[in-house]
Amino acid sequence: MCKCNDHKYLVEKVDRLVLPENVVPIKYDIHLTPNIKEFTFKGEETITVQVKQPTKTITIHSIEIEIQSASLKSSKDSTSQSSKSITFYEPEEVVIFEFENELPVGEYSLTLAFTGLLNDKLKGFYRSKYTVKGEDRYLATTQFEATDARRSFPCFDEPAQKAVFNITLTVSEAHTAISNMEEKSITSNNNGTKTYIFEQTPIMSTYLVAYIVGDLEYIEGKTKGGIRVRVYKAKGVEGESTFALDTGIRAMDYFIDYFNVPYPLTKCDHVAVPDFAAGAMENWGLITYRDVILLTSDKTTLATKQDIVGVIGHELAHQWFGNLVTMEWWSQLWLNEGFATFMGYLVTDHLYPQWNAFLEFSQSYRNSALSLDALDNSHAIEVPVRSSAEISEIFDDISYNKGSCVIQMVESRFGESFRKGLNHYLTKHSYKNTVTEDLWASISNTSGTDVDSFVRSFTKYPGYPVVSIKETEKEGEFSLTQKKFRSDGEVAEKPDDPIWNCFIKFQTKNGPFEFTLTKKSDTVTIPNYKKGDWIKPNYGQCGYYRIAYTPELIKSLVPVIETLELPAQDRLGLLSDCYYLCKNGSTPISSYMDLVFSYHNETDSDVWTFIIKSLNEISELCFDQSYKTDLEEMVRKLLKPLSQRLGFDVKSGESSSDTLLRNKVNSYLGMLGDKDIIAEARKRFEQFKVDQSSLPSDIRSSVLVTVVKNGGEVEQQEIINRYLATNDIAEKSGLLSVVCKSPSNQLVLKALEFSVSKDVRTCESYMLWRVENEYKPVVWKYFTDNFKSINEMFNQNVLFAYMITFALSSKMSDEQLHQVENFFKQNPVPIADRSIKQDLEQIRNNTKWFNSFNKDLLNWIKK
């Protein structure tokens, strides 16, 4: 399709629209004066630019900023001229400065005066509200990725348009200002304000610039090499910073050693921001976080602490991979995010090996990626991004989760050569921009293997293969066949389906064996394998593909599943592959249910998380079937011995897996109506109402969700009241997530109305929309009836997609699907367009699956 008429001032460059390249930035001198009381700011800016071709116009990015004046001065002869005109073109978010006299090739200073608003959209230069002792207070903060630096100062807002930045902030005497670099000076102005001048940054992209102004406090430490590390929060905000500081210092030391490349700055700040759309942002030297993912208290669960370590690791990895070396364009986003996600788990596993972080990675990130990537509405991790409007859609589970899985697959195969390759890559490309092939070239250089040819099919194409493995008549020989795995198993293979290079690690009782499947089908002979022995392909679960097991191979694995001899990573991988092959119609549901119930000796939290998740998905699809009660009773019997072993309270010296598992199992039993759990939860809840400290953090969720699910308006209101009364951010988050579990249409509606009230942050509203299928019609009706006001509130919020997903039932009739499709045709939501298409495809597949397994499941239950 021709898109030649979709631009006016931007220019075509291969597959994207970019600023004209006749003028490029060298240096920014920016002076901002925010007024937090009035929610405004004024700015003065001088951009040193290089004019590469004679021109009378300069086009740069700017949106929601009023520019009062623009003048240009030649560095060669100091001649200057004011702009003849200043024209804004909002569709492309640009401003065009026209000058009377043509500008010859050379260096110039473009000086601008402008004003803007501290918005409430959680992007650009925005205001963030918090409460101290009942009083609302604000700080001013930034979020520029992907394309929102242009909301704070006019700029060349593209990742390859790197420059250095000199930031100056004039703020109230009562406030603190921080930015990417350490302050060079702080000067009192004798008028109630003071001016911070910060050191010049390294050459960097605009999306990594950051500054924060407010009533801030911090704690501080240093790395082994003397790099200053601080954790900031607003004064009066409840929450401890010590866990984050310790993690930040230790993770920094780990990365400096792992990459063998020095951290390029002298300091690294971590800042808790009350209102924050994402989890965190890797601004160079000034990392920002949603406060609940940085600060802790005695209400913080072990699961949240694990998240905190992973997110800090993720953002610190970006300081090298993304900041020091930056993607050339947003189509390479996965280079940033996939890598940082993997490194977040790598450093977590190093700092807390007892957490078995990569098992949780498989359960969460790998399964999420494989599920989404099996849809027709998936995309390659390298996806063309033509314009700014398309960028937000690729900040998804493909870029992050599939990207990280591909990185793990490469690391697993090449080991120390991978690490040395990263050093080569970071050293060679420091302060520059790269594409995917640059990374593969560096790892090829250190490994002696053509990495690009090995991994290309995993990055250039959507989807992944399923490898079928069958024994031949020859002992020890197996036939291997690959084809693209699709959520709808009835869709035929297509001529343009790629052939993937599948590096497969096999494990038998006699040891390991490795093989790479490079064509559609092949055979492999496993040494010392005898018929009837167990064999586990994709051992360690690092290959980004699924395995189709024959019933015989599964049967041979059951004994080592029951004895737990097969590692948890592989017990989980087997379950996942079998479940999704069941979902796409390749195997009957009875086979999967038989496999699940062979896990009765299972002890690992992440394996049980997957079992509970899959059984809950099945149960949710059967919410309107008469046998649902019988199914839930069977699940309850499966989980009950586990609950009895774990008990209700955390035990001294127990494993982290048991701590997490107890909460998950007891929560689900409570949701299923287990009488023992309900009775104990109600007893604990009564104690909690009298003494808030009586409920330890790691059992709180199971108690609260059980009480709310099996209660009524009184219990729901008690949770809401406590949410409104506490200022502990960890407690607030935990309370908010259970409000929507109340078991009636009226109370679900109450939760939805609460979600969009002034008492709930817009970055947390989605948490109140996650209801069971039975109540999804209530959510959908509320969403459609109130679409105008909801859309106005969330249409620029990346979390809006979650709310829409939670409003849709996991199965629908053709008529219901048609109604949903028509609604979004008439009421488009651009920020969630791809997500909506994926939701609808999953609903179609789920409905088809349910119709195919309904009788089979009923027969299995009767049997």
Secondary structure, DSSP 4 states (H G I P E B T S, - for coil): ---TTS-SSSEEETTEEE--TTEEEEEEEEEEEEETTTTEEEEEEEEEEEE-S-EEEEEEE--SEEEEEEEEEETTT--EEE-SEEEEEGGGTEEEEEEEEEE-SEEEEEEEEEEEE-BSSSSEEEEEEEEETTEEEEEEEEE-TTTTGGGTS-B--STT--BEEEEEEEEETT-EEEESS-EEEEEE-SSSEEEEEEPPPPSB-GGG--EEEESEEEEEEE-TT--EEEEEEETT---B-HHHHHHHHHHHHHHHHHHTS--SSSEEEEEEESS-SSSEE--TTEEEEEGGGT-B-TT--HHHHHHHHHHHHHHHHHTTBTTTBEESSGGGHHHHHHHHHHHHHHHHHHH-GGG-HHHHHIIIIIHHHHHHTTSTT---SS----SGGGGGGGSSHIIIIIHHHHHHHHHHHHTHHHHHHHHHHHHHTTTSEE-HHHHHHHHHHHHSS-HHHHHHHHHHSS--EEEEEEE-SSTTEEEEEEEE--SSTTSPP-TTPPPP-EEEEEEETTEEEEEEE-SSEEEEE-TT--TT--EESSTTS-SSSEEE--HHHHHHHHHHHHTT-S-HHHHHHHHHHHHHHHHTTSS-HHHHHHHHHT-TT---HHHHHHHHHHHHHHHHHTTTSTTHHHHHHHHHHHHHHHHHHH-SSPPTT--HHHHHHHHHHHHHHHHTT-HHHHHHHHHHHHHHHH-GGGS-HHHHHHHHHHHHHTS-HHHHHHHHHHHHH---HHHHHHHHTTGGG-SSHHHHHHHHHHHTSTTS-TTTGGGGG---GGGHHHHHHHHHHTHHHHHHHHTT-TTHHHHHHHHS-SS--HHHHHHHHHHHHHS--GGGHHHHHHHHHHHHHHHHHHHHHHHHHHHHHH-
